[in-house]
Amino acid sequence: MDPISLAVGAALLGAGFLAGRLGRHRPVAAPPPVTPLCGCGHTLSQHDTESNTCYAELRRDTYDKRGRWSGHNWVPCTCRQYVGPRPVDEVFVPRVLPPGD
């Protein structure tokens, strides 16, 4: 084999390798589903539909009289009304069941 054909073969191999590396399609990951949240960080399912108050609980740190951390305490969420996005069926169609009477 002559050195010219070896160099041409190496150049073709290198060009094919570079074309494969630069032209490959990377899989595009689907974005995670977006969960609509209220300003308090809770979903619509954790809010009462009648009064719009939040019935979820939050974990707060508790401290003793000396200021040392003593654990966690669960307190009710202070959210007064759901301010996140509403489902489309609630905007355009009023609820039929249960009857209001």
Buried (B, 14 or more C-beta within 10 A) or exposed (E): EEEEEEEEEEEEEEEEEEEEEEEEEEEEEEEEEEEEBBEBEBBBEBBEEEEBBBEBEBEEEEEEEEEEEEEEEEEEBEBEEBEBEEEEEEEEEEEEEEEEE
